[in-house]
Amino acid sequence: MRRMGLVVVVLALAGCDVLRDAFSAHPTVAARAAGQVLTVDRLAELASRVKGMPLQQQNLRRLAGSWADYTLFALALAHGDSLRDSTLVVQTLWPRVAQAKFEHFVSTQASGQAQLTPTQIDSVYQAGNQRLFQHILIEVPPNAAPPVVQLKERTAQGIWQQVNASGGRNFGLLAKRYSEDPGSKANGGLLGVGGRGRFVPQFEDAAWKLPPGGITAVVRSPFGFHIVRRPPLTEVRDTFADGITQMLRARYDSTFFARLQEERKIRLVGRAAVIARGAVQDLDEAWQSDETIATFKGGTFREKDLARWMMAVDPRIPQTLPAANDQQIDDLLLQLTERHIAVGQADSAGARLDPEEWAGLKADYDSALGLLEGILKVSPGLLRDSAATPLARETLAMGRVNDYFDRASSGQAPFMPLPPFLAQVLRQRSTPSFDQPGIRRALERAGELRGGTDSSRAPALRPGLRPSPAPPLPPGGKQIGPTRRILQ
């Protein structure tokens, strides 16, 4: 009896509309958000008009989700919330905030190992295993005709004569004036500190024969004609020291994640790959799931954590996941668990953004919010000035949402999903609901409106978007990106 009583209470709280839709052969509601209703007919009408979107239940569910997100966004503005408080900025830009905090955390951790004294810098330079070169490049197109090559070589020889006449003291100025290498031109031709093997053989063989202060003759490589110099330490002490420091920090970074797996005893559960495949099929649902994917000393990595990271990484990775094998998925899950732990460590250590970073984030957030207000043609000021009562402001806001979806579905406006982390914050404030029978009925009705076109075999797409070519997942042991990056 208690169990039946609980069901009655839940249904009673849900309201008569839900009961009618649940027991009706033809449900009329596809989604609800903050008291607003997306009807089956309205969803079908929108879906039928989106060119290139296959009529599949998954796509209609995503379209309904976008409608819910924009509804929550517009109604927040109608209720006087500008959505510009600092907490919301941090939540919406979590990937960038997490990355910045991690950078500060690792820099602090590595600082003790990466600081070298002037005497040590002298020793590293004199040892010669790590070197700093500068060059001037005169580019030669791959299929250049012989007269063009001869002209480029004469130009390079003329510059070399100027360099040689001054003993190299004007090399930086000449590089800024003549070099055609955009990556080093503005920096006087400096190429950065590193060991052998970084450059093409023709460049490498000539450059590594140079003593401090030495200058090569004109060197031909597949890129063109080079003049290479090895600046003495007295000229580039600070640049050389910075380069060595960065190398030491990169070496620290490369061992940071390698240590985490063993120190924190990261272990994937047996069904980890299965859970991950299911999660990327519906990230909104996965965001609510506490199912464990990995355990580690001091915590767990759950399906909701995976959903969060899937919304933060390169969007091609979730596209690839369903077709990946178990080993590839396990490798990715281990990497994400390591990064999950690293972000937690940065937070625990009190890592913070500096004022310049925060100003940049805030400016980007304000710009994105302004763009969303622009495509909806709505803003807090407009709502306040155009409608006198809360109900009138809600009505105006929803009118703009409906107008935007009409324009976007018919190709008159670009479709731009709400930023995923902003959408999740808004959904936590007022959870929308989606009626699967209603969405299925909308799918049938959309097919009728399109004239019965059969697109059931077409791949699933986000509304109005086409998938990018997806790269393979990283093989075992490889990082997702550069060592200092926790997000890709």
C-alpha positions, 0 to 999 in steps of 0.5 A: 500500500505504501508503494501505491500511495507514493505513486499516487502522491507523485502523480498528483504533484505532477498535475492533470496535464501529465496524467492526460499525456501519459495515458493518452494514445496521442500525447500533446506535450513534448517538453516543459520548461519553467511553466512553458510548454513545447507541444508535439505539433510545435516540435514537429513543425520545427523539426520538419523545417530544419534542412539536413536534419534527419528525422530521428528521435535523438535529433528531436530530443536535442531540438526540444532540449535547445528550446528548453535552454533558450526558454530558461535563458529568456525567462531568466532575463524576463525575471530581472536576472542579467546572468552576469554575476561572477559565480555564473561566469566561473560556472559557464567558463569552467573549462577555461577557469580549470585550465588557468587554475591548473597552470598556476598550480603546476607552475607553483609545484614546479617552481622549486625544480625549475629555478636555476642560478646564473652559474647553472645557466652558464653551465647549461649554455657552455655544455651545448646540449641545449641551444638557442639559434636565430635565423633569417629566412627567404622563402622559396615556393616548392615549385619555383622556377629556376629564375625565381630560385636564383633571385631568392638566393641573391637576396639571401646573399645580399643580407648575409653580406650585411650580417657578416660585415657587422659580425652579427651585431645587427642580426636581429634588426635585419631579421625583423626587416627581411625574414619571411618566417612569420613565427620568428620575424618579430622576435629578431629571428629567435627560434627557442631553446632545444636540443638536436632534432628540431629542424630539417637536416640541412638547417640542423647540420649547419646550425649545430656546427656554430660556436657562440656568436658564429654565423653560417653561410647561406643554407638551402632547405625545403623552406628556402634560404636561411642565414643562421646565427648562434647568439652568445649568452651575453646577448640572450641570457634572459631568453635562454634562461626562460627557455631552459626553465620552460623545458624543466617545467615541461619535464615536470609536467610530463611526469605529473600525470604519470605519477597520479595514476599510481599514487592515487591508485586509479582503477576503472570499473569493469563496465567503464567502456559500456557506461562511457558509450551510453553517456555520450548518447545522452549527455544531459541524462548522464549529467544526472548520473552518479554511476561510478566509472573509476575509483581512486584514493580519495574519491570517484570519477562518475558518469556525471563527471564524464559528461562534464568533461565531454562537454569541455574537450574537443567535440570530435572526441564524443563523436568518436567514442561510440565506435572506439574499442574498449582499450581506447575508451579505457585509455581516455577514461584514465586520462580524464580521471587524472585530469579530474584529480588534477583540477581538484588538487588545484582547487584544494591548493587555492589556485586562482586566476590573476586579474588579467586572466579574470578580466579576459574571461569576463570580457569573453563571457559578456560578449557571448551573452550579448551575442545570445541576446542579439540573436534572440532580440531580447535583453533585460533592458528591453524587457523592462522598458517594453513590458510593465508586469512580470507576466507581460515580460514573460510573454514578450520573452517567449515570443522572442524565443518562438520567433528565433526558433522559427527563423533558425529552423527555416534557415533565416538565422544561424542556429547557435546552441546555448553554451553547454555549461550555461545551459546546465546551470539554468537547468539546475535552477529549473529542471525541464522535463521531456516526454518521450511519447510526445517526442515520438509522436512529434517524430511521426508528425514531422515525417508527415509534414515533410511528406514521408521522407525516409531518413531513418538511416541517416546519421544523427546530427545536432539540429542545424549542424553537421559533424566534423571529421572525427579523429581516432581516440588517442592510443594507449599511453598517449596524452590527449594534448600537450603536457600543460593542457588538461583540456583539448 
